Amino acid sequence: MTRVLLHIIVLYGLFSIELLAQQCDIIYVSTGGVDSGLNIGSKDNPSSLFYGLSMTNNTLNTLYLASGTYALDTSIYLKSNLKIVGGFDPISWEKTNAANTVLFRNTLNPDTNPERLVAIYGNNISGFELQDIVIQTANVFTKGASTYGIHLSSCSNYSITRCKVIAGNAANGNAGAKGDDGLDGIDGDDGEDGDETNEPGYCCRLGGIGGSGSFAGSSTGGNGGDGGEQGFYVSPAGGDAYNGYAGTAGVGPGAGVEGNGGYKIVVSFWDPNCVRTPGNDGQTGLDGLDGNQGLNGVPGNYGFNNGFFIPGNGTNGTIGDHGYGGGGGGGGGSLGGVVHDWPFNGFPDNKNGTGAGGGGAGEGGQAGEGGEGAQGGGSSFALYLYQNGVNGFIYDCQLSAGNYGLAGIGGNGGAGGNGGSGGDGGGIQNCNIGAGGEGGNGGNGGNGGIGGNGADGISDDIYEDNCSNSLNVYNIYSLQQPLVYVNNGGCTGYPVYFNTQASGNVQWYFGSGATPATSVGVQNFCTYSTTGKKTFTLVNNGIAYTYSSFIEILSQSTSGMSQINSTDSILCAGATGSYSATSLADEYLWLVTGPDSTDTIQGATAIQLSGYTFDSAGSYNVILKTYDNCCGYSFPDTFNVAVENLQAPGLSILCNDADLTICKGEPLDFLASDSLGLNNLSYKWYLNGTNTNVNSYMYSSNLINDGDQIYCVAEVSIGCSAGLTDTSDILSITVIDAPLLSCNADSFYLGSPTYLNATVSSGGLSPFTYQWDFGDTTYGSGDSVVHIYPGLGAFSYSVTVTDSNNCTGTCQGLINIVTELIASFSADTVIGCAPMSVQFTNESLNAITYHWTFGDGNASNTSDPSHTFINPGNYTVTLKAFGSGGNDSLIVASQVFVHSSPVSNFQAFPQHISKNGDSVYFADNSLNATNWYWTFGDVSSGAANNSSLQNPVHYYASDGNYNVSLHVSNTYSCDDSITKENFISIEFSNINEPFAISQIILYPNPFNEDVFIETKGITETNIHTNVYDMQGKRVASFNISEQKKIRAGSWEPGTYLISFTVNEKTFSTYVIKQ
């Protein structure tokens, strides 16, 4: 039997399926915990947080909280002697700092009076512990609320270890509301306009009513005074009028004073030019005074009361004073004494009138309400202590208060209402009666006072309120502590497993009562001989990290080790083994780990593992762990079992030539290997089924032929598998014959390329590579190559071909390099006009005889021929040269370009002129001409004797016969000339001659369709007529006796020459077609 105790750290990872029964006096809590069920609060059925808290009592007072976030809808209230420890893995329940246990107090169900959000309360308790927990409150946003991570009141003998307490941000104080704005005062009414007519009585003289009643307690505006009553007349020259009445004052000490009434107007006769003066108008009432502004509120000051922060709220501003009403305007004076109904009844009319009423005054505006005082901001406290008792300890904690709440801003006071406007006095446009005075405006209401600002809150990580006993704070906490994992059953003598993710050098110091006291490596274990909190230290790369009270040994135990008893350590595949535990336990866990799987057998009665079958060969570990209901699992004991299998070898053979293709005569090496790695194998190699008597894992031969087959047989010589054999795959060998190569060369002239080609006709395996030796100490590659030999004479060349299997073949040849024959020539000109003569010069090298062809059907055998090209065109000239080195030819396509020459010709009309003032029109009839030069034979005309126009006009001033010449050329400078002698005849008619053009009348001219001909004094049968266009083309010809109308509908618009011939004399004139 073999036991391995040194590997228990590695084996610990195999026990992830442990039975999770509840440990003694510990309640297990998880984020998904339940509130009911079997063994609630155990590892296999953890409770919810608040249900676990409800389960605690004087003895069951420890809560282990799995990592995760616990949402707290209400605050937690601690009890005396309660322990809450976080940082446990929810599956394995190992203790770690890799995942946080977070108690997050959300914003539901906050406390009031004062407004606050508290995660944990402790009130008048002692002996409690909080460890490895993140305690956090949410941020609050309303009513100036405060946040408290932990709030302890009159607590003692407690400890808070390695906790992070994060208080949320406190709420800002609400701003004070703005005071209500005051209402505007009512406007006063306008006074009536009075009456300047003969209306009797009191028409239209009432004053306006002052504004009132917009709000309770308002200052009413005064009424406007009435206008004076209608004046009267007393015959014969008497009568009187009435003064206007004063308005009334507004109500209150600051009210406006009333305006006085205007004076009466008494006159005998009504004046259309208006006798009213300002003294006759009522006076304006005075405005009421504005109300005073209210007082501002007092800023707040924060405080504390009964262990809680009290925000400092500002007080409200006071209301302002109402505005005062204005005074009413005075009424206008009336008009009297105006004579009416005298001396006749009804004439004149009664013009005595009533005065206009004064305007009513405006009501005073209402005062604005005072602004509301603002709330003070809340405060944030990570730990708040009130009347702290003795022995309060903080170890390695991080306490972070949030932001304090900002004070609210006091509300602005309401704006005072505007005073009402005074009414207008009546009769502003009156002529002979007094107008009413305007009513005074009401005063504006006073603004309300501004509310007092709140006070800012405060922010403290630790706040001690009315504490006579100071808190003991010991912090050696490092934010960068390496992550550790500790699996602890909680009993002395039982294994405590340590693991870390730190890299580099790692050394553990396990603390008091530990065996061993120290160890090296990322994974380790120890046992503790004493109970209580255990602090250990991890030294990583020379830096020490202390984990205060990280684990706790709760119970004293007698044994943490159980051993396996068995003799079945070596077995064959398919055999069974039996194994038993040497000590009693509450549960037994057996693990059988093999090459491919792990079997688990567990239970309270599984003290023995009997008849376990080992199905396959390999190394097995039989592992036993016992379980104690209070202490957890013991150290594992491991029993090693070796299992052999009945197994034939797995044979394969390899060849040094991977593709099994070789050249004829090439040696081959073969190697046999067993995929199972079996020892003591014997070998037999077979060639084409015949044993070669080679007993080795290697075989070599250079006598392999195409198609030979090689295989090997291996046999196990000892052990359970003795006699079992395996045969390898058969390797078929391909033997390639050497490639059969042919080669040739072409073109053997000095200084010119020689073309060499090689071809494999049989043998070898493509693709092929070729290497040439040109016989002149130079080399090349490729099946077709080009080489220029440096001199004359014979050269031996060779080419070697290599196939894809490195098989080779060779071909050789002999070439003779000679001087090269080259045909070449030049021409003295290659562009000209037909006929064109060209002199060719022979420039060939190493030639003896020649043959020329000129491309026009002609040839020559002379060395340097001259040839004339008769016709225009492009001609290809070829020279073939012959010599001792062979023959060569030079063909120059379209080398000679022969251009067409122009042909000069022309005509004129008329050629005979008898009428003084007529001109001759010349028309070009040349072929292929682009340039013209005329000579008209009229030397006396000076510079006009010549023209470069294509179709010129010339005027001959004298009788006579004239020679005319035309020289033409084209774009290729080819030219031609023609002279026509006596071509033009000029003989002007005498005025006494019996016939003149005036005897022939043409009409209309210009014309659109037809031209009519009328003759006078001549015989029509003797007149012949020709019609020409300006290019000399004849467009009509007829005798006048046959046709007296020229039909010209198809003619193009322009000028036309009409020639009449009478008795061999020609007369001409012009007509114009529109």
C-alpha positions, 0 to 999 in steps of 0.5 A: 500500500502506498499513501501520498500525503505530500500532494493533498493541496493538488487533490483538494481541487478534486473535491468540488462535489463535497457534501454541504451540510451545515456546520455547527453554530453557523448560518450560511447566507447567499444572495439567492438564499431562501426563507424556507426548506430543509436544513435552511441556513446550511451550505447546501441550502443557504438562507436569505440575509434577513431570514438568517438574521431572524434565525440568530440567538445567543448560541447560533449567532454567526452568519457567513455571507457568500460573495455577491450584492445583497439589496437592502430594502430596509436597514439591518439592526445588529444584535449583541454578540452577532458575527457577520462575516463576508467573502465566501465563495457561494459554491465551495464556501472557501474564504476569499478576498477575490469577490466582495460581499456587498450590502447595498442599502437602496433608497426604498423605505428611508427613515424620517424625522430627520430624513436619512438612509442607513445601511446598518444600525446598532443601538445599545448593544455590545460584542458584535463583529463585522468582517470582510463586508462592503457596506454601501448606501445609495445616493439620495436626492430629496428633502436634504436627506443624509446617508449613514453607512453604519450608525452606532448608538451607545455600543461597546466591545465591538470590532469591525474588521477589513470592511469597506464602508461607503456612504452615498452622496447626501441630498441637496437641500430643496430650493425655497419656492418663490412667493406668489406675485401680487395682483394688479390694481383695478384701473379707474373709469374715464369721466363723461365728456360733458355736453355742448348741445342744448340737451337739458338737465345733467347729461354726460357730466359724471366723474369716473368710478375709482378702481377697487375690489381686486383683492381683500384689503386693497386701497381703493382709488378715489372717484372722479368729480362730476362736471358742473351742471348745465348753465342757464340764460336769464332774459334779456342778458343774464344767466350763470354756470356752475364750477366742476366738483372735486374728486375724492381721495384714495383710501389709506395713509399713502393714498393720492389726493383728489383733484379740484373742479374747474371754473365755470364759463359765463358768456352772452354769446356762443363763440365758435372759436372756443373760450375754454381755458385750462382753469375751466378744466378739472385738476389731475388726482395725485398717484398713490404711494408704492408699498414697502418690500417684505423682510428677507428670511434668515439663513439656516444653521445645521445641528445634531439632535438625539444622535442624528444630523439635523439640516439647517433650513432657512426661514421664510421671507415676509409679505410686502405692503400693498400699494395705495389708491390714487386720488380722483380727478376734478370735474370741468366747469359748465357753460352758462349765460348764452342767449337762446330763444330770443327774440324768437322762440327756437332761435338761436339754439340753447348752447349752454352746456354741462362740464365733463366728469373727472377720471376715477383713480387707480386701485393700489397693487397687491403686495408680493408674498415672501419667498420660502426658506430653503432646505439645508443639505444633508450629510454623509457619514461612513461611520457615525458614533453616538455616545460610543462605549468602551472597546470599539475597534476598527481594523484595516477598514476603508471608510468613505463618506459621500459628498455632503448635500449643498444648501438650497437657495431661498425662494425669491419674494413674489413681485408686487402687483402693478397699481391700477391706472387712473381713468382719463378725464372726459371732454379732452376735445371740448371747446366751450365747456371745461374738461375733467381732470385725470384720475391718479394712478394706484401705487405698486404693491411691495415685493415679498422678502427673499427666503433664507438660504439653507446650510450645506451639510457635512461629510465625515468618514468617522463622526463621533457625536457626544462620545466620551470613549474614543474609537480605536482605529488600527489600519494596516490595510493595503488596497493592493493585497494579493487575492487569496482563497482559504478553505477552512473546516473550522476545527483544530487538526483539520486541514486549512487550504491556502491558495493565491493568484500572486506570481513570483516568490510566495511565502506564507506565515500561518500565525499562532498554533499553525503546523507548519508555521510557514510554507512556500508556494502559491498553494499550501495548507496547515492545521491549527492546534488552537481555536480563535481568530487567525491572522496570517501573512503572505510575503510576495516578492519581498512585500508582506501583506497581513490578513487580520483575523481572516479565518476562525477556528471554531471547535476543538477536534481529535483527528483530521486524518483517515487512512486507506487499508488495501493490498490491491495496488497492482491489477490487470485490466478488468480486475477488481480491488477493495479498499476500506477506511481505518476510522469512523466518520459522519460521511465518507467520500471516495474518489477513484481517478483514472486516465480518463475519468473520476468516479465518486462514491460517498455516503454515511455507510461507505466506510468500505469501497469493495469490488471496484472494477478497473476497466482499462489500463493506467495509473489510478489513485484511490482517494478517501476523505472523511466528513465531520458534521462540525469540522468538515472534510479531513485530509485526503489519503491517496492509494496508488493502483497500477492497472495493465491492459492486454494490448497489441502493439500499434505498429507503423513504418516510415521511409526516409523518402516520404513520397516513396518515389526514388531513382533507380539504384537509390538506397532506402531506409525504413523505421518501425515504431509502436504508437503505444510505446511497448517495450520488448518487441521483436520485428520481421521485415518482409519484401514482396511477402518474403521474410528478409530475416532482419530482426530490428526496428530498422531496415535498409536496401539499395536493390529496390525495384519499381513496384516492390512492397515493404511491411513489418510485423512486431510481436510483444515478447513479455507481460500480459500482452506476450504473443500479441502482434501487429502488422504495419501498412504496406509501403509500395515503392515507385522507382523512376528511370532516369530521364531520356533527354534530347537537345538542339540549337539554332542560329549560329552567327557571331554576335547574334543569339543562339537558341538552344532547346532540350526535351525529355522524351521519356523517363523521369517525373515532372516537373523538370529542371535544366542546367546548361553548359554552353562550352564557353565557360558560361552556364544557363538554366531552363528547357529553352535558353538563348546564348550569344557566343563571344567568337567564331568556331566550334563549341561543345554544349551540354544540358543536364535535366533533373526531375522532381525526384532528383533523377538526372539525364544528360544531352550534348551537342556541337555548334559552329559559330560563323559570321552573320549575313545582314540585309540593309539599305537606304533611300535618298528620298521616300516622299514625293510627287508622281512621277517620283525617282528614288535612288536606293543604296545597298548597305548589306553586310557579308552579301554577294548577290541581291534581289529588289522588289519595289512594290509596284510590280517592278524588280531589280538585281543590281546592287544600288538601283534607281527606280521611278514610281509613276503612280501615286501610292504607298510602296513596300520595298524589299531587299533580299541579300545572299551570301556564304552565310546564307540569306537575309531579307529586309522588308520596309512596309510603306517606305515610299510615299508617292503623292498625286500631282494636281491637274490645272484647268479652268474656264471663264464666262463670258469669254467675250465682252462687249459691254463696258463695265462687265467683268470676267468670272473665272472658275477653277476646274483643276483636280487635287489642287489646294493653292491657285495663282492666276495671271490674267494677261492684262498687264495694264491692270497692275497688281490686279493682273494676278490672284490667289483666289480659287474662283476670281473675277477680273475686269478688262478695261481695254479691247483685245484678246488676252492669254490667261494662265493658272498655276496650281499646287497641293499640300504635298507641294506637287504643282501643274500649270496651264495657259490658254491663249486668246482666251478672253476677247474684249470688244466694247460696242459703239453707241451708234451700233444698231443693237444694244443690251438696252434693246433686251429688257429683263424683269423683275430684277431681283426676282423670286421665281421667274424672269421675263424677257422683252425685246425691242427692235430686233429679231427674236430668232437671232438671239441665243441666250446662256445663263451661268452661276458664279462658279461658271456652271451653265444652268440654262441655254435657249433662244428667245424666240422659243422662250420669253420666260426663264423658269428659275424656281429651282435655282439657289439664291445668288447672282447669275450671268445672262449672256445674249449672242446676236450676230456673233456678238455677245452681250451680258448682264446680271440678275439676282435670285432672292 
